[in-house]
Amino acid sequence: MRSYLDFEKPVAELEAKVEELKAVGARDGAVSISDEVGRLEAKAAAALSDIYASLTPWQKTQVARHPQRPHFIDYCADLITEFTPLAGDRTFGEDAAIVAGFGRFEGRPVCVIGQEKGSTTETRLRHNFGMAKPEGYRKAVRLMEMADRFGLPVLAFIDTAGAFPGIEAEERGQAEAIARSTEACLGLGVPNVAIVIGEGGSGGAIALATANRVLMMEHAIYGVISPEGAASILWRDQGRAADAATAMKITAQDLLRLGIIDTIVPEATGGAHRGRAAATAAAGQALAAVLAEFDGLGPDEIRDRRAAKFMEIGRRL
């Protein structure tokens, strides 16, 4: 069953009427409802298009968090063949918030690292809602070092509200693990590409997104803190999250203009949750185009280009 966001109410009502009419037609085949169904479907599609043509930053935040939005495992299933996940950081243990391994992307061997939120109560708990602990980032570093050793590009799929802030994570060196992961990204002699598929939250995201190219899905968000967290700090009122979302410039469109990201990947009208196949295919095309830019480049040039990209951030302001 499709889940609707608050601002999608007009579409929800129209699509509910369509389902009711289809149910009536199924019960009584003598009643012709095709014309009315077609009219309502066209009206619903137009309403959906109008709504998504002018989403506010807070509405985009809601879309980025939609419970039916495709997650890393969906992109991995559609884009990566022969995927073999590896577990553990060789220091403490396994962290399911980050799923990482090796596979083939369009026939090319790659290292794949993804933050996985989970889609059911059971999987959300297992993956800790995509909020990684130190062992998750240390696992990512271990795989990036392996990729660098064997000359394999690194693809990172970003989708987290942030790194896990619990006491046990701090005790095991959360800040140091994030810093080491960021350092590992910067030091890679192979191309690395990050794509924000949902939320890109704070250091939990940048630990994997310090890449040669940073892509974002059209309705994803990427920021130093959640809108709710920013509202709590700035105004001591989480109810002003919508104001914070606007002020923080967290949408793909704002971040492209500011030079923080490099490419916006289009989604289906209504968001990636209404067209998973289209979203993953568009992401695959964008990733392939970016990787092709680095064919034939040596490790030093790849590192230099990555460093130059991040040194350039802020100069457009």
Sequence and secondary structure as in RCSB ss.txt:
>XXXX:A:sequence
MRSYLDFEKPVAELEAKVEELKAVGARDGAVSISDEVGRLEAKAAAALSDIYASLTPWQKTQVARHPQRPHFIDY
CADLITEFTPLAGDRTFGEDAAIVAGFGRFEGRPVCVIGQEKGSTTETRLRHNFGMAKPEGYRKAVRLMEMADRF
GLPVLAFIDTAGAFPGIEAEERGQAEAIARSTEACLGLGVPNVAIVIGEGGSGGAIALATANRVLMMEHAIYGVI
SPEGAASILWRDQGRAADAATAMKITAQDLLRLGIIDTIVPEATGGAHRGRAAATAAAGQALAAVLAEFDGLGPD
EIRDRRAAKFMEIGRRL
>XXXX:A:secstr
     GGGHHHHHHHHHHHHHHHHHHH TTS  HHHHHHHHHHHHHHHHHHHTT  HHHHHHHHT TTS  HHHH
HHHHEEEEEEE   SSS   TTEEEEEEEETTEEEEEEEE   SSHHHHHHTGGG   HHHHHHHHHHHHHHHHH
T  EEEEEEES S   HHHHHTTHHHHHHHHHHHHHH SS EEEEEEEEEEHHHHHHHH SSEEEEETT EEESS
 HHHHHHHHHS GGGHHHHHHHHT BHHHHHHHTS SEEE   TT GGG HHHHHHHHHHHHHHHHHTTTT  HH
HHHHHHHHHHHHTTTT 
